[in-house]
Amino acid sequence: MALPVISPWLFGKRADFLLFGGSAGVALLFLGIGHVTGLLDGDAPPWLFLIAVVGVDVAHVWSTGWRVLSEGRAASRRLWLYAGVPVAAWCAGVAAYSVSPLFFWRVLAYLAVFHFVRQQYGWVSLYRRKNGEGHDGRLLDAAAIYGATLTPLLFWHAHLPRKFQWFLRGDFLSGLPEGVSRAAFVVYAGIFAAWVGKELARARANRPVSWGKILIVFSTAATWFLGIVAFDSDYAFTVLNVFVHGIPYMGLVWFTSKTRAEARREAGEALSLVDRMAPRLVPFIAPLLLVAFLEEWGWDRLVWHDHAVLFPGPALDPGALLLALIVPLLALPQATHYVWDAFLWKVKPANAAAVAALGIR
């Protein structure tokens, strides 16, 4: 059954280019700054850590809270998700850390990688749904976006160690033969050519073209290749990984929260504090920056001790036993974010209000 064509854009032409094209443009701008200033040769400097990691990466994790709070009383219908997942994630984290700290970080790293890859596929799926594409070309679209992410990841695994890592050195498994990586690039070149041909054929046949979906595939392929393959640089990986992942996600949460609050206002419903704050960008982003800073302060003072200039205070040493409890607690926001996102944006009846805010039936 054919799906109705709603729009080739997810939020709107201008907003889509700003969120997806703009975030990629910001990443490339920072990459250029790093090249000119020589920062590509070293670790990401403290100011970049503050902007990219705290201001975007950690803040976007906490923005999932806005998505949950916007449910209002309806959130009680999924207590197993909203309350059960954090408890289960912390218990699993304590168990993993008790095996060994490296085992904990390895599990979290691969969970994070899965989340990053799936988010790009999620954008493609939402665009396909809004453009009414149904099953037409679905497998090739999936292959194009998965190849854009997995091919650089295979290269990374085949060329360890690199000058950058996901969380800490050794969190990825080493030993993948280089031949696997080379074969992956050859296969993906064929997939990408076939995908481009499909989209050109769609345009020539005067069928609706999802320009936003095309932007996602091209920007993903470019930033993942540059950040992982072309440059062996902590600075380059940080700017090309964080901005294109975190900024569009925060845009998604803000747009849907804002739209739902406006719909409730028009229906004459009583507005919660979240509903009153969501439509304004500053009240939306300010709490995220605050909690992101506090979380990273905890990480730095209790665990890493490498950014004393950014996070003042005494450097604490809780000891191995307490760290087995503290580290999974500090990692709980991101672990919960990874799991929640597997449920919160699917086009299903449980998420009807959220997907309706995107104009999807």
C-alpha positions as CSV (number, residue, x, y, z in Angstrom):
1,M,0.0,0.0,0.0
2,A,1.4,3.4,-1.0
3,L,1.8,5.9,1.8
4,P,0.6,9.5,1.4
5,V,3.2,12.1,0.3
6,I,3.3,14.7,3.0
7,S,6.5,16.7,2.4
8,P,10.1,16.1,1.2
9,W,11.2,17.9,4.4
10,L,11.0,16.8,8.0
11,F,10.7,20.2,9.8
12,G,10.6,22.5,6.7
13,K,13.1,23.4,4.0
14,R,14.8,26.2,5.9
15,A,14.9,24.3,9.2
16,D,16.2,21.1,7.7
17,F,19.0,22.9,5.9
18,L,19.8,24.8,9.1
19,L,19.9,21.7,11.3
20,F,21.4,19.1,9.1
21,G,23.4,21.2,6.6
22,G,24.2,23.8,9.2
23,S,25.6,21.3,11.7
24,A,27.7,19.7,9.1
25,G,28.9,23.2,8.0
26,V,29.8,24.1,11.6
27,A,31.8,20.8,11.9
28,L,33.7,21.6,8.6
29,L,34.3,25.2,9.8
30,F,35.8,24.0,13.0
31,L,37.9,21.5,11.0
32,G,39.2,24.3,8.9
33,I,40.0,26.3,12.0
34,G,41.9,23.3,13.4
35,H,43.9,22.9,10.1
36,V,44.9,26.6,10.0
37,T,45.9,26.7,13.7
38,G,47.6,23.4,13.8
39,L,45.2,21.9,16.4
40,L,44.6,18.8,14.3
41,D,47.9,17.4,15.5
42,G,47.0,17.3,19.2
43,D,44.2,16.5,21.6
44,A,41.0,18.6,21.5
45,P,41.7,21.8,23.4
46,P,39.7,22.7,26.6
47,W,37.6,25.4,24.8
48,L,36.5,22.8,22.2
49,F,35.7,20.3,24.9
50,L,33.5,22.9,26.6
51,I,31.7,23.8,23.3
52,A,31.4,20.4,21.6
53,V,31.3,17.9,24.4
54,V,29.6,19.8,27.2
55,G,27.5,22.2,25.1
56,V,26.4,19.8,22.4
57,D,27.1,16.1,23.2
58,V,26.2,15.9,26.8
59,A,23.4,18.6,26.5
60,H,21.8,16.6,23.7
61,V,21.7,13.5,25.9
62,W,19.8,15.4,28.6
63,S,17.4,16.8,26.0
64,T,15.8,13.4,25.9
65,G,14.3,14.5,29.2
66,W,12.3,17.2,27.4
67,R,10.9,14.5,25.2
68,V,9.8,12.4,28.2
69,L,8.5,15.4,30.2
70,S,6.4,16.6,27.2
71,E,4.4,13.4,27.6
72,G,2.8,14.8,30.7
73,R,0.4,12.4,32.5
74,A,0.6,10.1,29.5
75,A,4.1,9.1,30.6
76,S,2.6,7.0,33.4
77,R,1.5,4.5,30.7
78,R,5.1,3.6,30.0
79,L,6.6,3.5,33.5
80,W,8.5,0.3,32.5
81,L,10.4,2.5,30.0
82,Y,10.8,5.8,31.9
83,A,11.5,4.3,35.3
84,G,12.6,0.8,34.6
85,V,15.3,1.5,32.1
86,P,17.4,3.8,34.3
87,V,17.3,1.3,37.2
88,A,18.2,-1.6,34.9
89,A,20.9,0.4,33.2
90,W,22.6,1.4,36.4
91,C,22.4,-2.2,37.7
92,A,23.9,-3.5,34.4
93,G,26.6,-0.8,34.6
94,V,27.6,-1.8,38.1
95,A,27.8,-5.4,37.1
96,A,29.9,-4.6,34.0
97,Y,32.3,-2.3,35.9
98,S,32.7,-5.0,38.6
99,V,34.0,-7.3,35.9
100,S,36.5,-4.6,34.9
101,P,36.5,-0.9,34.1
102,L,37.6,-1.7,30.5
103,F,34.8,-4.1,30.1
104,F,32.3,-1.4,31.2
105,W,33.7,1.2,28.8
106,R,33.8,-1.4,25.9
107,V,30.2,-2.3,26.4
108,L,29.2,1.4,26.6
109,A,31.3,2.3,23.6
110,Y,29.6,-0.3,21.3
111,L,26.2,0.7,22.7
112,A,27.1,4.3,21.8
113,V,28.3,3.4,18.3
114,F,25.0,1.4,17.7
115,H,23.1,4.5,18.8
116,F,25.0,6.9,16.6
117,V,24.5,4.6,13.5
118,R,20.9,4.0,14.2
119,Q,20.2,7.7,14.6
120,Q,21.3,8.3,11.1
121,Y,19.1,5.5,9.8
122,G,16.3,6.9,11.9
123,W,16.5,10.3,10.1
124,V,16.3,8.4,6.7
125,S,13.3,6.4,7.9
126,L,11.4,9.5,9.0
127,Y,12.1,11.3,5.7
128,R,11.0,8.2,3.8
129,R,7.8,8.1,5.8
130,K,7.0,11.7,5.3
131,N,7.8,11.5,1.5
132,G,5.4,8.6,1.1
133,E,8.1,6.2,-0.1
134,G,6.7,3.0,1.5
135,H,8.8,0.0,0.6
136,D,10.1,1.5,-2.6
137,G,13.9,1.6,-2.4
138,R,13.9,1.0,1.3
139,L,16.7,-1.6,1.3
140,L,18.9,0.6,-0.9
141,D,18.3,3.6,1.4
142,A,19.2,1.5,4.4
143,A,22.3,0.2,2.7
144,A,23.4,3.7,1.8
145,I,23.2,5.1,5.3
146,Y,24.5,2.0,7.0
147,G,27.4,1.8,4.6
148,A,28.2,5.5,5.2
149,T,28.7,4.8,8.9
150,L,29.8,1.1,9.1
151,T,32.5,1.4,6.5
152,P,34.5,4.0,8.4
153,L,34.0,2.0,11.6
154,L,35.5,-1.1,10.0
155,F,38.4,1.0,8.8
156,W,38.8,2.2,12.4
157,H,38.8,-1.3,13.8
158,A,41.4,-2.4,11.2
159,H,43.8,0.5,12.0
160,L,44.0,0.5,15.7
161,P,45.4,2.2,17.6
162,R,44.4,5.6,16.4
163,K,45.1,9.0,17.9
164,F,41.5,9.2,19.0
165,Q,39.1,6.8,20.7
166,W,35.4,6.7,21.5
167,F,35.7,6.9,25.3
168,L,39.2,5.7,26.2
169,R,42.1,3.8,24.6
170,G,41.4,0.1,24.2
171,D,37.6,0.4,24.2
172,F,37.3,-1.0,20.7
173,L,38.4,-4.5,19.9
174,S,41.5,-4.7,17.7
175,G,42.6,-7.3,15.2
176,L,40.2,-6.8,12.3
177,P,42.2,-7.6,9.1
178,E,42.8,-4.7,6.8
179,G,41.4,-6.7,3.9
180,V,37.9,-6.6,5.4
181,S,38.1,-2.8,5.5
182,R,39.3,-2.5,1.9
183,A,36.5,-4.9,0.8
184,A,34.0,-2.8,2.7
185,F,35.0,0.4,0.8
186,V,34.6,-1.4,-2.6
187,V,31.2,-2.8,-1.6
188,Y,30.0,0.6,-0.4
189,A,31.2,2.3,-3.6
190,G,28.9,0.1,-5.5
191,I,26.0,0.6,-3.1
192,F,26.5,4.4,-3.1
193,A,26.5,4.5,-7.0
194,A,23.4,2.4,-7.1
195,W,21.7,4.7,-4.5
196,V,22.6,7.8,-6.5
197,G,21.2,6.1,-9.6
198,K,17.9,5.3,-7.8
199,E,17.5,8.9,-6.7
200,L,18.2,10.3,-10.1
201,A,15.7,7.9,-11.7
202,R,13.2,9.0,-9.2
203,A,13.7,12.6,-10.1
204,R,13.6,11.9,-13.9
205,A,10.3,10.1,-13.4
206,N,8.9,13.2,-11.6
207,R,8.4,11.3,-8.4
208,P,8.7,13.2,-5.1
209,V,12.4,13.5,-4.1
210,S,13.3,13.7,-0.5
211,W,16.0,16.3,-0.5
212,G,16.4,16.1,3.2
213,K,17.1,12.4,3.0
214,I,19.7,13.0,0.3
215,L,21.3,15.7,2.6
216,I,21.5,13.2,5.4
217,V,23.2,10.5,3.4
218,F,25.7,12.9,1.8
219,S,26.6,14.7,5.0
220,T,26.8,11.5,7.0
221,A,29.1,9.9,4.4
222,A,31.3,13.0,4.3
223,T,31.7,13.7,8.1
224,W,32.2,10.0,9.1
225,F,34.8,9.5,6.4
226,L,36.7,12.7,7.2
227,G,36.4,12.3,11.0
228,I,37.5,8.6,11.1
229,V,39.4,7.8,7.9
230,A,40.9,10.9,6.3
231,F,42.2,12.4,9.6
232,D,43.9,10.6,12.5
233,S,43.1,13.4,14.9
234,D,41.2,13.7,18.2
235,Y,40.3,17.3,17.3
236,A,38.9,16.3,13.9
237,F,37.0,13.3,15.3
238,T,35.4,15.5,18.0
239,V,34.1,18.2,15.7
240,L,33.0,15.9,12.9
241,N,31.3,13.4,15.3
242,V,29.6,15.6,17.9
243,F,28.0,18.5,16.0
244,V,26.2,16.5,13.2
245,H,24.9,14.1,15.9
246,G,23.8,16.4,18.7
247,I,22.5,19.5,17.1
248,P,19.9,17.9,14.8
249,Y,18.7,15.8,17.8
250,M,18.2,18.8,20.0
251,G,16.3,20.4,17.1
252,L,14.1,17.4,16.9
253,V,13.2,17.5,20.6
254,W,12.7,21.2,20.6
255,F,10.5,21.2,17.5
256,T,8.2,18.4,18.7
257,S,8.0,19.8,22.3
258,K,7.2,23.2,20.9
259,T,4.5,21.9,18.5
260,R,2.9,19.7,21.1
261,A,2.7,22.7,23.6
262,E,1.2,24.9,20.9
263,A,-1.4,22.2,20.1
264,R,-2.4,22.0,23.8
265,R,-2.7,25.8,24.0
266,E,-5.0,25.9,21.0
267,A,-7.1,23.1,22.4
268,G,-7.5,25.1,25.6
269,E,-5.8,22.5,27.8
270,A,-4.0,23.3,31.0
271,L,-0.3,23.9,30.3
272,S,2.4,22.4,32.4
273,L,5.7,24.3,33.2
274,V,7.4,22.2,30.5
275,D,4.7,23.3,28.0
276,R,5.3,27.0,28.9
277,M,9.0,26.7,28.6
278,A,9.3,24.5,25.5
279,P,8.3,27.1,22.8
280,R,11.1,29.5,23.8
281,L,14.6,28.4,22.8
282,V,16.5,30.0,25.7
283,P,14.4,28.3,28.5
284,F,14.7,25.1,26.5
285,I,18.5,25.1,26.1
286,A,19.6,26.8,29.4
287,P,18.7,23.9,31.7
288,L,20.4,21.4,29.3
289,L,23.6,23.4,29.5
290,L,23.4,23.6,33.3
291,V,22.9,19.9,33.9
292,A,25.5,19.0,31.2
293,F,28.1,21.2,33.0
294,L,27.2,19.6,36.4
295,E,27.5,16.1,34.9
296,E,30.9,16.8,33.4
297,W,32.0,18.5,36.6
298,G,31.3,15.2,38.4
299,W,33.2,13.2,35.7
300,D,36.2,15.5,36.0
301,R,36.5,15.8,39.7
302,L,35.6,12.2,40.5
303,V,37.1,10.2,37.6
304,W,39.2,11.9,34.9
305,H,40.9,14.8,36.6
306,D,42.0,16.3,33.3
307,H,40.1,19.6,33.0
308,A,40.7,21.4,36.3
309,V,40.6,24.8,34.5
310,L,37.0,24.2,33.3
311,F,35.8,22.3,36.4
312,P,37.2,23.8,39.6
313,G,37.2,22.1,42.9
314,P,39.1,19.4,44.8
315,A,40.1,16.3,42.8
316,L,38.5,13.4,44.6
317,D,39.6,9.8,44.6
318,P,36.6,7.7,45.7
319,G,38.5,4.4,45.4
320,A,37.8,1.3,43.3
321,L,34.8,0.1,45.2
322,L,32.9,3.4,45.1
323,L,33.9,4.0,41.5
324,A,32.0,0.8,40.6
325,L,28.9,2.6,41.8
326,I,29.7,6.2,40.8
327,V,30.9,5.6,37.2
328,P,27.7,3.8,36.1
329,L,25.7,6.5,37.8
330,L,27.5,9.3,36.0
331,A,27.1,7.3,32.7
332,L,23.4,6.7,33.4
333,P,22.1,9.7,31.4
334,Q,23.8,8.5,28.2
335,A,23.0,4.9,28.8
336,T,19.4,5.7,29.3
337,H,19.4,8.0,26.3
338,Y,20.7,5.2,24.1
339,V,17.9,2.8,25.2
340,W,15.1,5.3,25.3
341,D,15.8,6.5,21.8
342,A,15.2,3.0,20.5
343,F,11.5,3.5,21.5
344,L,10.7,7.2,21.6
345,W,10.7,8.1,17.9
346,K,9.2,5.1,16.2
347,V,6.1,5.7,14.2
348,K,3.8,3.7,16.5
349,P,0.6,4.4,18.4
350,A,2.6,4.8,21.7
351,N,4.4,7.8,20.1
352,A,1.4,9.2,18.2
353,A,1.6,12.7,19.6
354,A,5.3,13.1,19.0
355,V,5.2,11.8,15.4
356,A,2.0,13.9,14.7
357,A,4.1,16.9,15.7
358,L,6.3,16.1,12.8
359,G,3.3,16.0,10.5
360,I,3.4,12.2,10.2
361,R,0.2,10.2,10.4
